[in-house]
Amino acid sequence: MNVLILSTIWGIVMMFSGLVFKKGGYATYLAIAGALVLLLGSIGDVSNVVITHSTFGGMLSFDGFTELFLSVILVATLFYFLLSGREIEAVGNGGFDYYALIFFVITGITLSASYNNLLMLFLGIEILSIPLYILTGSDKKNLKSNEASLKYFLMGSFITGVMLLGITLIYGDTGSFNLGPAASPFGMMAASLPVLSKVGLLLLMFAMAFKVSAAPFHFWTPDVYDGAPTVFSSFMATIVKAGGFIAFLRLFGDGYANTQYSWGSAMLVLIVLTLLIGNLTAVFQQSAKRMMAYSSIAQAGFMLMAVYSHNTEATDGFLVYTASYCLATVGVFATLSKVKDHAYEGFNGLAKKEPLLALTTAICLLSLAGIPLTGGFLGKYYMLYALIKSGQGPYMLVFAVLCAAVSVYYYFRLIQAMYFKEGNPATAPVSTGLKVGMVGLTVLIILLGIMPYDLLINWKLFF
Amino acid sequence: MLALLLFLIPLVTGCIAFLLKQGNAAKIWSLLSSLATLGVSVAAAMDKSATARSFHASWLQGLGASFTLSIDGMGAILVLLTGVSLVLVLVSTYRNTYKNPSVYYGLLLLSQAGLMGVFLAMDGLLFYFFWELALIPVYFLSSGWGGERRIQVTFKFFIYTFVGSLIMLVGLLYLYALNPQASFALESLYKVKLNADQQDILFWMFFVAFAIKMPIWPFHTWQPDTYEQSPTSVTMILSGVMVKMGLLGVIRWVVPIFPEAVHHFENVVIGLSVVGMVYASLVALRQDDLKRMVAYSSIAHIGLMCAAIFSVNQEGLQGVMVQLFNHGINIIGLWIVIDAIEQKLGTRKMSELGGMAANAPVLAILLVVMSLANVALPLTNAFIGEFLMFNGLYHFNVWYMAFAGLSIILGAVYTLRMVQKVIYGKENSLTAAMTDLTINQKLMLAGITILIIVFGVYPDPLFKMTQDTVHAIIAQHI
């Protein structure tokens, strides 16, 4: 609850700070301070030091898993600010307003992570989305950025309509916006779901699939990620995506888990398509930035497994997956923003020019590819195991790991370019702060791969 | 505790090696480290006490895994091989110069740590971790320091083995899910009751990974290119030690856990291996590049070992056990000679060589010794192993043995042809400039020659070391 209140307040503070501090340079410090305050607020939730106990009439619920997830998101945000702060300031004039939007997105994520009612889900998703439309078009003089923003906004608005229709159908059928078997009549009619609810659930699934860029609703992703300033693509591909997934997880893995017979097959189709399309198209990209966009689609395929499986392994794994995925992607994007040419050739010889940056990026890429001793491996491990536990046969899993093997191809292309090809890449100056941030981030990724329990999962006990 | 040291020494020294900057420091450091590891390997092979030979610590308990290392007979022989190999590799290539030596030697030591881990791990998930740990440094070594086509060739190798590993991971996860004790511990996995269908599916999930690593036909296509393009010291590790990961995998994980499936598919696997042996021998006949020839001959040798494992009898398995060690040092011996030729003349093509016996007599003699060991001449170490393996195969099915026997003849043909082309005949302008082996190469090859002859005449120590493991596997299999 603290995070929800504090992120809103800090968003407003950032908004008005722009009026006080005319010159740039302070925005990042203030934003980092904000992220730390939010993190403290999240820790406050652990120790039960909360600003208010209100759950808005049961429309929100903050359980241990939600709190822990929010902490993970906040740590990732902190790293994002540390690594990309200067770029955010460079995009805007000072950057206060952009930081304000980012804090509002976190408010949206908090709502999406804690809703207990479909209206709150709608609010959360919209609060999360609208600032993103603006951030996508924030490079005002760049035509590509404007186009991406418009495209994103139009499609996003359309899918909002789909979502509302889904909610309406479910409401029409059950007479309740509430989630979960206890509150909704779904619990009682689990054996035979009426057509209206079925259609409603499917529409909701499509809308959520759009938000997390799962295939075949992914088509906006590469253009938007490519058009948006790199620094905001990074934010969208990581923290925002995780926010979409937690909403997805609560909806299907939690709220409507007992009606899986009516949406399970559709979800499996989503998983298969997402893994296949995301991975195959990523292979053919010539730009590392577009590759990261498609690879984020592919990663969504694995995260969807948690939504499908909804068991303990899925929730534990979701935490590990989200944490390692967010950290690794933030790291890779931080490097992307320093290299001027985003084609693979633009990275040739980076290991010679910036050895530390190349090494940390390589570790991030290894984690994304799912190599053991990194958090990325354990994330994938958990997802596969959760799927087995949910009763899926080996074929689905073999398909998934073959897709993971394909992903090695494009992640390693970047490693090859950095380490084994000759070149002198054009890079922006790399500050010591960025280097320290990258080292911290990679250490966390490796620790997640070696001791996930001490670092993350066991914390659930404290909440 | 010795078991832990075997893994820890190369891991820690490998990490430190990355930080060493000065010219030869990394080289000397890694040599010292490899000598220390060799010392511990010998001590571990001698000391049979449980405290020395095993180590247990809790790790990833929530996932049902633990950090359990232990040395059985097969482990001891492979640990020795790994210890000996790195010393052989480092000393024989001591005069070679590499760019970024600290990274090069650091990676070499890390791959040794991974290999030790694979041979010692008694926990499924830990085994998987080490399996990958051994692979990643080799990927970087071959891509960074290999031949002209190194990047795409190494990438092919990496993707191939990684696909296999991932399928094995799914298999491991299934096995774990089917284990009522919810544990990855090897002894607990041995007790899992699997029905025939489960065994059949899981068998292939594990076997594909191991078959790619060994490699046996038709999973071998990565191998000749990778051996050719990798720097020779990496090729030595790959062919001498790393292929043994696949063989160990089959012996320790597949045969005891899926006995029915092994019985079910024995004809398929032995058939593939035997066809592969003859095929690889025929292809070896046509090779002009020394590295590619040895690579294909290695496919034939490994094919025999795989076939002998699947005959699951006393003779066959015992033969495989001793051959695990003998094949490793013999092939490293051959690589040392080839590396010496390549370093001095800049070519590995047989058509460009010839007549070196006069200028480099020691090299000529040692190449002959290594070659004869490679074709398993009686009184060389490989003879007893091959004899036992063919014997095992004979007891399984005489026709398989007869067909596989063709590879002996073909092996003799291509090896002797190689000897003839490389060291006899007329010398040319290139080979006229050939000088003899350096002192460190002589030293290492002399050491290998002693091992070849000692274990050729008196293979008893190798038998004694491994017979417990052989009995245990056969008992478990029945």
Chai-1 contact restraints between the chains, C-beta under 6 A:
chainA,res_idxA,chainB,res_idxB,connection_type,confidence,min_distance_angstrom,max_distance_angstrom,comment,restraint_id
A,P372,B,F129,contact,1.0,0.0,6.0,A-B,restraint_1
A,P372,B,E132,contact,1.0,0.0,6.0,A-B,restraint_2
A,L384,B,L173,contact,1.0,0.0,6.0,A-B,restraint_3
A,Y385,B,L173,contact,1.0,0.0,6.0,A-B,restraint_4
A,I388,B,L173,contact,1.0,0.0,6.0,A-B,restraint_5
A,I388,B,A177,contact,1.0,0.0,6.0,A-B,restraint_6
A,P394,B,I201,contact,1.0,0.0,6.0,A-B,restraint_7
A,L397,B,V170,contact,1.0,0.0,6.0,A-B,restraint_8
A,V398,B,V170,contact,1.0,0.0,6.0,A-B,restraint_9
A,V401,B,L166,contact,1.0,0.0,6.0,A-B,restraint_10
A,V401,B,V170,contact,1.0,0.0,6.0,A-B,restraint_11
A,A404,B,L166,contact,1.0,0.0,6.0,A-B,restraint_12
A,A405,B,F162,contact,1.0,0.0,6.0,A-B,restraint_13
A,A405,B,V163,contact,1.0,0.0,6.0,A-B,restraint_14
A,A405,B,L166,contact,1.0,0.0,6.0,A-B,restraint_15
A,V408,B,F162,contact,1.0,0.0,6.0,A-B,restraint_16
A,Q416,B,I151,contact,1.0,0.0,6.0,A-B,restraint_17
A,F420,B,S143,contact,1.0,0.0,6.0,A-B,restraint_18
A,F420,B,G144,contact,1.0,0.0,6.0,A-B,restraint_19
A,F420,B,I151,contact,1.0,0.0,6.0,A-B,restraint_20
A,Y453,B,G62,contact,1.0,0.0,6.0,A-B,restraint_21
